[in-house]
Amino acid sequence: MRTPTFLAERLLYSQACGELLLLPEVPCLLIRWHGFANSANLRRLLNKGLELYQQYRAQYPTLGWLSDTRQFGAMLPTDQHWAATDWNRRAHAAGIRHLGFLGPENVFGQIAIQQYSRNTTHGDYRLQVSYYASLNQACHRLPQLPQLAGSSCP
């Protein structure tokens, strides 16, 4: 079994509110939030993440999506709606079927991620959500999820 102590993190993109990393040994794209993100920054980071996911999925067919939301802040209702109706649809079309989360440490982030998670089960582009207590736990469980193997992808 792998342990994150030797996992290589490859920084792909960074901005003040977060960064996107590739963990090739898992494999997964990790979005690490650094606090509250206004609408423009939140959407920019999620859209860039989706772009990078599509780019690296060719190299890593079982690529997963993991959000480190431990430092995540509040999420505006308009961004909740955008994520549920726009980003989720595009993520599903790109082959994402599962979203992993390292849970937020503050109440505002917890409320935001819980609300978002409830919105992932609507429409024709449902996404499964899992919560992990640590990066170690996520890195061991993400590769075991069958929906990441590409068999359910369009």
C-alpha positions in Angstrom: 0.0 0.0 0.0 1.1 3.5 -0.8 1.6 6.2 1.8 1.4 9.9 1.1 4.9 10.4 2.6 6.4 9.6 -0.8 3.7 10.9 -3.0 4.9 13.3 -5.6 2.8 16.5 -5.8 3.2 18.2 -9.1 2.0 21.8 -9.0 0.1 22.6 -12.2 -1.6 25.9 -11.4 -1.7 28.4 -8.5 -3.6 31.5 -7.5 -4.2 33.2 -4.1 -7.2 31.1 -3.2 -5.9 27.7 -4.2 -3.8 25.5 -6.3 -4.1 22.5 -8.6 -1.8 19.6 -8.2 -1.3 16.3 -9.9 -0.7 13.3 -7.7 0.4 10.8 -10.4 0.9 7.8 -8.0 -2.8 7.9 -6.9 -3.6 9.1 -9.7 -5.7 12.2 -9.0 -6.0 15.9 -9.6 -6.0 17.7 -6.2 -7.5 21.1 -5.8 -6.2 22.6 -2.5 -8.2 25.6 -1.3 -6.5 28.3 0.7 -9.6 30.0 2.1 -12.5 32.0 0.8 -12.6 32.4 -3.0 -14.7 35.2 -4.6 -16.9 34.2 -7.5 -14.3 35.0 -10.2 -11.5 33.1 -8.5 -13.6 30.1 -7.5 -14.9 29.7 -11.0 -11.4 30.3 -12.5 -9.9 27.6 -10.3 -12.7 25.0 -10.9 -12.6 25.7 -14.7 -8.8 25.4 -14.8 -9.0 22.2 -12.8 -11.5 20.7 -15.3 -9.3 21.8 -18.2 -6.3 20.1 -16.5 -8.3 17.0 -15.6 -9.2 16.6 -19.3 -5.6 17.1 -20.3 -4.2 14.5 -17.9 -7.0 12.0 -18.2 -5.5 10.8 -21.5 -2.2 9.9 -19.6 -4.0 8.6 -16.5 -7.3 6.9 -17.5 -8.3 6.3 -13.8 -7.6 9.9 -12.8 -9.7 11.0 -9.8 -10.7 14.4 -8.5 -9.9 15.3 -4.9 -10.7 18.6 -3.2 -8.7 19.6 -0.1 -11.3 21.9 1.4 -9.9 22.0 4.9 -9.3 25.8 4.6 -12.3 26.4 2.3 -14.6 29.3 3.2 -18.2 30.2 2.4 -19.7 29.8 -1.0 -22.1 32.3 -2.4 -25.6 31.0 -3.5 -24.9 32.1 -7.1 -21.7 30.0 -7.1 -23.6 27.0 -5.6 -26.1 27.3 -8.4 -23.3 27.7 -11.0 -21.4 24.7 -9.7 -24.5 22.5 -9.6 -25.9 23.4 -13.0 -22.9 24.3 -15.1 -19.6 22.9 -13.7 -21.1 19.6 -12.6 -22.6 19.0 -16.1 -19.2 19.7 -17.7 -17.3 17.6 -15.1 -19.7 14.7 -15.8 -19.2 15.1 -19.6 -15.4 15.0 -19.0 -15.7 11.6 -17.3 -15.8 12.6 -13.6 -18.2 10.4 -11.6 -16.8 10.8 -8.2 -15.7 13.8 -6.1 -13.6 13.3 -3.0 -13.3 15.9 -0.3 -11.0 16.4 2.7 -13.6 18.1 4.9 -13.5 21.8 5.8 -12.3 22.7 9.3 -14.5 25.8 9.7 -18.3 26.0 9.9 -18.7 28.2 6.8 -16.8 25.8 4.6 -18.7 22.8 6.1 -22.0 24.4 5.2 -20.8 25.3 1.7 -19.5 21.8 0.9 -22.6 20.1 2.5 -24.9 22.2 0.3 -22.8 21.6 -2.8 -22.8 17.8 -2.1 -26.6 17.8 -1.9 -26.7 19.4 -5.3 -24.6 16.8 -7.0 -27.4 14.2 -7.0 -29.7 16.2 -9.4 -30.1 16.0 -13.1 -28.6 13.6 -15.6 -25.1 14.3 -14.4 -25.1 12.9 -10.9 -21.7 12.8 -9.2 -20.9 10.6 -6.2 -19.3 12.3 -3.2 -17.0 10.9 -0.6 -15.4 12.5 2.4 -12.0 11.6 3.7 -10.4 12.4 7.1 -6.9 12.7 5.7 -4.9 12.8 2.5 -3.6 9.4 3.4 -7.1 7.9 3.5 -8.1 9.5 0.2 -5.0 8.3 -1.5 -5.7 4.8 -0.5 -9.4 4.7 -1.3 -9.7 6.8 -4.5 -7.9 4.2 -6.7 -10.4 1.5 -5.5 -13.5 3.3 -6.9 -14.8 1.5 -9.9 -16.4 4.6 -11.5 -12.9 6.0 -12.0 -11.8 3.2 -14.2 -13.5 4.8 -17.2 -16.1 2.0 -17.8 -18.9 4.4 -17.0 -17.6 7.3 -19.0 -19.3 8.4 -22.2 
